[in-house]
Amino acid sequence: MVGLADCNNFFVSCERTLNPALENRAVVVLSNNDGCVVARSNEAKRAGIKMGQPAFQIKDRIRSGEIVALSGNHLLYRDISLRVHDIFRRYAPCTIDYSVDEAFLLMDGIPDSALRDIGEAIARSCWDELHIPVTIGFAPSKTLAKIVSESCKKRGRRVGVLLDAESARPVMQKMSISDLWGIGRRLSKRLYTSGIYTIADFADKELGWIRANLGVNGERSWRELHGEHCIELSHVQAPLQDSVSESRTFPEDVDDYDYIRARIAIYASDCSKKLRAMGGECRLVGVMLQTNRFHTERGKAHPEGCVRFVDPTSDTVNICNAALSILDRIFIPDMLFKRAGVWLSDIVPAKSVTPSLFDSQDYMRDRASRTHLMKAIDSINLGPGMPVLKLASQITQGHAGHNDGYSSTFQAPTK
């Protein structure tokens, strides 16, 4: 059996952990540039707010207080996500972290009779420890587990168990084909013309027709609906990614070097933390800036650059120093920038990094002590909210008069 654990309205639920006054209110979380809705509370859904709806369309309802709109706090969401997934791993023999708010629970060797109790224990722990509501569906395949989880959400239940594919038929008859994992709205419109309106209609089609019209991916979805394990997600939990990146759109066009410098330091620090969390070290750091394509009064530009390390590193200070040295090279004075980002690539497992024969003992001791320092900082910053410890270069005289502190300059790395 496979379980799908899904955090309900995750971004909104995270915000409510910081501000309980948001409970029972219509709350939406907006995208990075506050352009559109990316998360909604149940109350906001009942108020008719659509996912992806532009913020300007509901600005009057926001001003009146009917809708509470919040800018995304992705550091908070990431930290709570890590803690939620730790709870999932506490109860399941094996988990696959599918997204920031979802995980598949592989329940090999667990009796079917124990699944409901395990699901209730997971949901109870997430609520008691983190105040995050979670819905869990168990079924013979990943696709069916998603269907069970979605059905439980609509019925207000925390846990659902489906022992065989045939028992899912009443649920599939009530769910639109656009709700099927892997289909989506564009393909569902094509299926409407073939008389497929519900997930049950899709499951009733002959396998030959599915294979001929939808290919191998459609066949996998069809087989999953009939209880076969066909969708593998081993790549999702791969210990190392090919690259790590962090980029943001600024609230307004910016030519303030100190403001952009602090943003680059923050993004480099976030990337370093991600890198250490996956047990990797990088050899390449890159930085990019981008102007607003709609505002070209001072011209357009997309400068970028990179630095390669002699030795792989996951040290925040080394990576931040390298990123700031790149910024010094690519920054164009008097140019208005709308977006900035940092990426790390050429990633290798930290355990596979071996010292050079020519490295001194002092260098090796310093490297080991810096590794312990980074672990200590990550441990202190583990809780929700903004990091407790951060580099001085992440704090600067804020743009447009927002005073965030004072800036500090680090010497660029020599290696």
C-alpha positions in Angstrom: 0.0 0.0 0.0 1.0 3.6 -0.7 0.0 6.7 1.3 -0.1 10.3 0.2 0.3 12.8 3.0 -0.8 16.3 1.9 -0.6 19.4 4.0 -3.9 21.4 3.7 -3.6 24.9 2.2 0.1 24.7 3.2 1.3 28.3 2.8 -1.8 29.7 4.6 -1.5 27.1 7.4 2.2 28.2 7.9 1.1 31.8 8.2 -1.5 30.8 10.8 1.2 29.2 13.0 2.7 32.7 13.4 -0.6 34.6 13.6 -3.5 32.6 15.1 -5.8 35.6 14.5 -5.9 34.4 10.8 -7.9 31.3 11.8 -11.4 31.2 10.3 -10.6 34.2 8.0 -10.4 34.3 4.3 -6.6 34.4 3.7 -4.6 34.3 0.5 -0.8 34.2 0.0 0.5 36.0 -3.0 3.4 35.2 -5.4 6.9 36.7 -5.0 6.0 40.0 -6.6 2.5 40.0 -5.1 1.1 39.5 -8.6 -1.3 36.7 -8.1 -2.8 34.2 -5.6 -0.7 31.1 -5.0 -2.5 29.7 -1.9 -6.0 30.0 -0.4 -7.6 29.1 2.9 -10.9 27.2 2.8 -12.7 30.4 3.6 -11.1 32.2 0.7 -12.1 29.3 -1.6 -15.7 29.6 -0.5 -15.5 33.4 -1.1 -14.8 32.6 -4.8 -11.1 33.3 -4.9 -9.4 31.3 -7.7 -5.9 29.9 -7.7 -3.7 32.1 -9.8 -6.2 35.0 -9.8 -4.4 38.4 -10.3 -4.2 40.4 -7.0 -5.6 43.5 -8.7 -8.9 41.8 -9.3 -9.5 41.4 -5.5 -7.8 44.6 -4.3 -11.1 46.2 -3.2 -12.0 43.1 -1.1 -8.5 43.2 0.4 -8.8 46.9 1.3 -12.2 46.3 2.9 -10.7 43.6 5.1 -12.9 40.8 3.6 -9.8 39.1 2.3 -6.4 39.0 4.1 -3.6 39.0 1.5 0.0 38.1 2.6 3.3 38.2 0.7 4.9 34.8 0.6 7.4 34.0 3.3 9.3 31.1 1.7 11.9 30.7 4.3 9.1 30.0 6.8 7.5 27.5 4.4 10.7 25.7 3.8 11.6 25.3 7.5 8.1 24.0 8.4 8.2 21.7 5.4 11.4 20.1 6.6 9.9 19.5 10.0 6.6 18.1 8.5 8.6 15.7 6.4 10.6 14.6 9.4 7.3 13.6 11.1 6.3 11.6 8.0 9.6 9.7 8.2 8.9 8.9 11.8 5.9 6.7 11.0 6.5 5.3 7.5 9.2 2.7 6.5 10.1 4.8 3.5 9.0 8.2 2.2 9.3 10.1 -1.1 9.3 13.9 -0.6 7.2 14.8 -3.6 6.9 18.5 -3.0 7.1 21.1 -0.2 3.8 20.0 1.2 3.3 16.4 -0.1 5.1 13.0 0.5 4.3 9.5 -0.6 4.5 6.9 2.2 5.6 3.5 1.1 4.0 1.1 3.6 5.7 -2.1 2.6 5.3 -4.7 5.4 2.7 -2.8 7.3 -0.7 -4.6 7.8 -3.6 -3.0 6.1 -5.5 -3.0 9.4 -2.8 -0.6 10.9 -2.9 2.0 8.2 -5.8 4.1 9.5 -4.2 4.3 13.0 -0.9 5.3 11.5 -2.5 8.0 9.4 -4.3 9.4 12.4 -1.1 9.4 14.4 0.7 11.3 11.6 -2.1 13.9 11.3 -2.3 14.3 15.1 1.5 14.8 15.4 1.6 17.4 12.6 -1.2 19.3 14.3 0.0 19.0 17.9 3.7 19.8 17.1 3.4 22.3 14.2 -0.3 23.2 14.0 -0.3 22.1 10.3 -3.4 20.2 9.2 -2.6 17.1 7.1 -4.8 14.8 5.0 -3.6 11.2 4.3 -4.9 8.7 1.8 -3.8 5.1 1.5 -4.4 3.0 -1.6 -2.8 0.3 -3.8 -1.1 2.9 -6.1 0.2 6.5 -6.0 -2.6 7.8 -8.3 -5.3 6.1 -6.2 -3.7 7.5 -3.0 -3.9 11.0 -4.5 -7.6 10.4 -5.3 -8.3 9.2 -1.8 -6.5 12.1 -0.3 -8.4 14.6 -2.4 -11.7 12.9 -1.6 -10.9 13.1 2.2 -10.2 16.9 1.9 -13.6 17.5 0.3 -15.4 15.5 3.0 -13.5 17.0 5.9 -11.7 13.7 6.9 -8.1 13.4 7.9 -7.5 9.8 6.8 -8.9 7.5 4.1 -8.0 3.9 3.3 -8.8 2.3 0.0 -8.0 -1.4 -0.1 -8.7 -2.1 -3.8 -9.2 -0.2 -7.0 -12.8 -1.2 -7.5 -13.8 0.5 -4.2 -12.6 3.8 -5.7 -15.2 3.8 -8.4 -17.8 5.9 -6.6 -15.2 8.5 -5.9 -13.8 8.5 -9.5 -17.4 9.0 -10.8 -17.6 12.3 -8.9 -14.2 13.6 -9.9 -13.5 15.5 -13.1 -10.9 14.1 -15.5 -9.0 17.4 -15.0 -8.4 16.3 -11.4 -6.5 13.2 -12.4 -2.8 13.4 -11.6 -0.8 14.0 -14.8 -3.8 15.0 -17.0 -4.3 18.7 -16.3 -6.7 21.2 -18.0 -5.2 21.3 -21.5 -5.3 17.5 -22.0 -8.7 17.2 -20.3 -10.3 19.5 -22.9 -9.1 17.0 -25.6 -10.5 14.1 -23.7 -13.9 15.8 -23.4 -14.3 15.5 -27.2 -13.9 11.7 -26.7 -16.6 11.5 -24.1 -14.3 11.3 -21.1 -15.5 13.7 -18.4 -14.8 11.9 -15.2 -11.9 9.8 -13.9 -14.2 6.8 -14.0 -14.8 7.4 -17.8 -11.0 7.4 -18.2 -10.6 4.1 -16.3 -13.4 2.5 -18.3 -11.7 3.1 -21.7 -9.9 0.2 -23.4 -6.2 0.1 -22.7 -5.5 0.0 -26.5 -7.4 3.3 -27.0 -5.4 4.9 -24.1 -2.1 3.7 -25.5 -2.9 4.9 -29.0 -4.2 8.3 -28.0 -2.2 9.2 -24.9 1.0 7.2 -25.1 3.0 5.6 -22.3 2.2 8.3 -19.7 -1.5 7.9 -20.3 -1.1 4.1 -20.0 0.7 4.4 -16.7 -2.2 6.6 -15.3 -4.7 4.1 -16.6 -2.9 1.1 -15.0 -2.5 3.0 -11.7 -6.3 3.5 -11.6 -6.6 -0.2 -11.8 -4.2 -0.8 -8.8 -0.9 -1.3 -10.6 2.3 0.4 -9.5 3.6 2.1 -12.7 4.8 5.6 -11.7 8.3 5.6 -10.2 9.5 8.7 -8.4 12.9 7.7 -7.3 14.3 10.8 -9.0 12.3 13.0 -6.6 14.3 11.8 -3.6 17.7 11.8 -5.4 20.2 12.8 -2.8 21.9 15.4 -5.1 20.4 17.8 -7.6 22.3 18.9 -10.7 22.0 22.5 -9.5 20.5 24.7 -6.7 19.2 28.2 -7.3 17.4 31.0 -5.6 15.9 34.0 -7.5 13.4 36.7 -6.7 11.5 39.5 -8.4 11.9 42.9 -6.6 8.7 44.8 -5.5 9.9 47.6 -7.8 12.7 48.4 -10.2 16.0 49.0 -8.3 19.3 50.7 -9.0 20.5 50.6 -5.4 23.7 48.6 -5.3 23.5 48.0 -1.5 20.0 46.7 -1.7 20.9 44.3 -4.5 24.1 43.3 -2.7 22.1 42.3 0.4 19.6 40.3 -1.8 22.5 38.4 -3.5 23.9 37.6 0.0 20.6 36.3 1.2 20.1 34.1 -2.0 23.7 32.7 -1.7 23.1 31.9 2.0 19.8 30.1 1.1 21.4 28.1 -1.7 24.3 27.1 0.7 21.8 25.8 3.2 20.0 23.8 0.6 23.3 22.4 -0.6 24.3 21.2 2.9 20.8 19.8 3.5 21.2 17.4 0.5 24.8 16.5 1.6 26.5 18.2 -1.4 29.3 20.6 -2.2 29.6 22.8 -5.3 32.4 23.8 -7.6 30.6 26.6 -9.4 28.7 29.7 -8.2 26.7 32.0 -10.6 24.9 35.3 -10.2 22.5 36.9 -12.6 20.6 40.3 -12.8 17.7 41.1 -15.0 16.0 44.4 -16.0 12.2 44.9 -16.3 11.2 44.0 -19.8 8.3 46.4 -19.6 10.3 49.4 -18.4 13.2 50.1 -20.8 13.7 53.8 -20.2 17.3 53.1 -19.0 17.8 50.2 -21.4 17.7 46.4 -21.1 20.3 44.1 -19.7 20.7 40.6 -18.3 24.3 40.4 -17.0 25.5 37.3 -15.4 28.8 35.7 -14.3 30.3 32.8 -12.4 33.2 31.7 -10.2 34.7 28.2 -10.1 36.3 26.9 -6.8 39.5 24.9 -6.8 38.0 22.8 -4.0 34.3 22.0 -3.7 32.6 23.8 -0.8 29.2 24.3 0.9 30.5 27.0 3.3 28.1 29.9 3.3 30.9 32.5 3.7 32.9 31.1 0.8 29.8 30.9 -1.5 28.6 34.4 -0.4 32.0 36.0 -1.0 32.2 34.5 -4.4 28.6 35.7 -5.3 29.4 39.2 -4.1 32.6 39.3 -6.1 30.6 38.3 -9.2 28.1 41.1 -8.5 30.9 43.6 -8.3 31.9 42.6 -11.9 28.4 42.5 -13.5 26.6 45.4 -11.7 25.8 48.2 -14.1 25.4 51.6 -12.3 22.2 53.6 -13.1 20.5 50.5 -14.6 17.2 49.6 -13.1 17.0 45.9 -12.2 13.8 43.9 -11.5 15.2 40.5 -10.7 18.3 38.8 -9.3 19.4 35.3 -8.6 22.2 32.9 -7.5 22.8 29.4 -8.6 25.2 26.6 -7.6 26.2 23.8 -9.9 28.8 21.1 -10.5 27.6 19.5 -7.3 29.3 16.5 -5.8 28.6 14.4 -2.6 30.4 16.0 0.4 31.6 12.6 1.5 33.3 12.0 -1.8 35.5 15.1 -1.5 39.1 14.1 -0.7 41.9 16.4 0.3 44.8 17.1 -2.0 48.2 15.8 -1.2 49.5 19.4 -1.2 46.9 20.7 1.3 48.5 21.7 4.6 47.4 20.3 8.0 46.2 23.9 9.0 44.0 24.1 5.9 42.5 20.7 6.6 41.8 21.7 10.3 40.3 24.9 9.2 38.0 23.2 6.7 36.8 20.7 9.3 36.1 23.5 11.8 34.2 25.5 9.2 32.1 22.4 8.4 31.2 22.1 12.1 30.4 25.8 12.2 28.0 25.5 9.3 26.2 22.5 11.0 25.9 24.5 14.2 24.4 27.5 12.3 21.9 25.3 10.4 20.9 23.7 13.7 20.2 27.1 15.3 18.3 28.4 12.2 16.2 25.2 12.0 13.0 26.7 13.5 10.3 28.6 11.5 10.7 32.2 10.5 13.7 34.3 9.6 17.2 32.9 10.3 18.5 33.7 13.8 22.1 33.8 12.6 23.1 35.4 9.3 26.0 37.1 7.6 26.4 40.8 8.0 26.3 41.2 4.3 22.7 40.0 4.3 21.8 43.2 6.3 21.9 46.6 4.6 20.4 50.0 4.4 17.1 48.9 2.7 15.8 50.3 -0.5 13.2 53.0 -0.5 14.0 54.0 3.1 13.4 50.6 4.7 16.3 50.4 7.2 17.3 46.8 7.7 20.6 47.5 9.5 24.1 48.1 8.1 26.1 46.5 5.4 29.4 44.8 5.7 32.0 43.9 3.1 33.8 40.6 2.8 37.0 40.0 1.0 36.5 38.0 -2.2 37.9 34.4 -2.0 41.3 33.7 -3.4 40.6 30.1 -4.3 
